[in-house]
Amino acid sequence: MGPTEYIVIGFEGNKFTGEILPEIKRLKEENLIRLLDALVVKRDDRGVLLTFEIADVPEMLEAASEFDAELGQWFSQDDVEQIGQVIPESSTVALLLIEHLWADGLADAILRADGSVLARTYISPQLMEEVESLVGVTPTVVHRSTPPMPSTTPPSSTPDYHQRRAA
């Protein structure tokens, strides 16, 4: 299995129409993602929390029908309750679990190289725009020189590489 992402998408005013499903379908057809699970969690105007499979939402029945057979039961009641704690009244969220098929080759190459992903962070387009506005321009590509790798037997006047990393 390739890299997998848990996504929570909020919709104020319970205006979830399923408009994102055609894009999910396109990404799936292009073999870029695999939708592992999807739930719709809604808090009504009285504060009652409701959970639906995407195919159970009338407005999405047609668009979701092709996904329904493929979806697993990855999300637990605990997941729903946890996200339910932060959903305001009259709001809806879509919980998506997506496998990034486009990254399978990269994940395999990392494993073959005996590597492991140590960190991964999603940076929203809004944050990138904010940074660009603070900097004043769109960042340009800068070619950096690669520092030399530390010698396996450092000179006695230079601290050991591993000691520097731990400091």
Secondary structure as the mmCIF struct_conf table of DSSP 4:
data_model
#
loop_
_struct_conf.conf_type_id
_struct_conf.id
_struct_conf.beg_label_comp_id
_struct_conf.beg_label_asym_id
_struct_conf.beg_label_seq_id
_struct_conf.end_label_comp_id
_struct_conf.end_label_asym_id
_struct_conf.end_label_seq_id
STRN STRN1 THR A 4 GLU A 12
TURN_TY1_P TURN_TY1_P1 GLY A 13 ASN A 14
BEND BEND1 GLY A 18 GLY A 18
TURN_TY1_P TURN_TY1_P2 GLU A 19 ILE A 20
HELX_RH_AL_P HELX_RH_AL_P1 LEU A 21 GLU A 29
TURN_TY1_P TURN_TY1_P3 GLU A 30 ASN A 31
BEND BEND2 LEU A 32 LEU A 32
STRN STRN2 ILE A 33 ARG A 43
TURN_TY1_P TURN_TY1_P4 ASP A 45 ARG A 46
STRN STRN3 LEU A 49 GLU A 53
HELX_RH_3T_P HELX_RH_3T_P1 ILE A 54 ASP A 56
BEND BEND3 VAL A 57 VAL A 57
HELX_RH_3T_P HELX_RH_3T_P2 PRO A 58 MET A 60
HELX_RH_AL_P HELX_RH_AL_P2 LEU A 61 ASP A 68
TURN_TY1_P TURN_TY1_P5 ALA A 69 GLU A 70
HELX_RH_AL_P HELX_RH_AL_P3 GLN A 77 GLY A 84
TURN_TY1_P TURN_TY1_P6 GLN A 85 VAL A 86
HELX_LH_PP_P HELX_LH_PP_P1 ILE A 87 PRO A 88
TURN_TY1_P TURN_TY1_P7 GLU A 89 SER A 90
STRN STRN4 SER A 91 HIS A 100
HELX_RH_3T_P HELX_RH_3T_P3 LEU A 101 ALA A 103
HELX_RH_AL_P HELX_RH_AL_P4 ASP A 104 ARG A 112
TURN_TY1_P TURN_TY1_P8 ALA A 113 ASP A 114
HELX_RH_AL_P HELX_RH_AL_P5 PRO A 125 VAL A 135
BEND BEND4 GLY A 136 VAL A 137
HELX_LH_PP_P HELX_LH_PP_P2 HIS A 143 SER A 151
BEND BEND5 THR A 152 THR A 153
TURN_TY1_P TURN_TY1_P9 SER A 156 SER A 157
BEND BEND6 THR A 158 THR A 158
HELX_LH_PP_P HELX_LH_PP_P3 PRO A 159 ASP A 160
HELX_RH_AL_P HELX_RH_AL_P6 TYR A 161 ALA A 166
#
